[in-house]
Amino acid sequence: MILAVTPFQQLNEMHIQHLNEIESLIDGVILRTPMSQEVLFEWVNMLTRHGFPIEKVIIHSDVELALNLGVKWLHFREMDATAFKVKSAYPHLTISMSVHRVASIQQALHNHIDYGVFGHLFMTPSKPNQEPRSPFEVQRALDVGLPLIAIGGIDKKTVQEVPQQFSGIAAIGSVFNASYREVERLRQHWLYIKEG
């Protein structure tokens, strides 16, 4: 599984064009943006009118927006109790959550969260003063048993160091600042790792 994560900014037609260009290479896109509910509702409708499948849209935290759009996947911040309530009330929805500590991963697993997004695995411009997770921390996280998606500094070079036990990878810059061919190479490297 490969997820795109939008940069934290107002999304526009350029993002729509790029997402439709790489749609076949990604399994979903987390819409992490400061846009208002109303504006994001219109933007998602424009995205899908241009051919992007609604099944690949992942709404960040806004349950009402997701339900109004017919989106089946939501992503939440670490330990956001809303995620647990939503999963209980709507078990058919796919719910993911950022998880950066073993205790958070255990809590997510206990509350039937479908995926955790764990990181950061490598140095990344979005966390310039923070060291990546150590191999020990990564293994402890994977050992909990919740399917985890790796995030943080993943590109076509570092992806080769992502442990095979991860269920997928997520990226911001390596997807939105990359050409179709570069995203394709990232996908090929990840599939090669998953196939062993």
Disulfide bonds with the S-S distance in Angstrom:
none
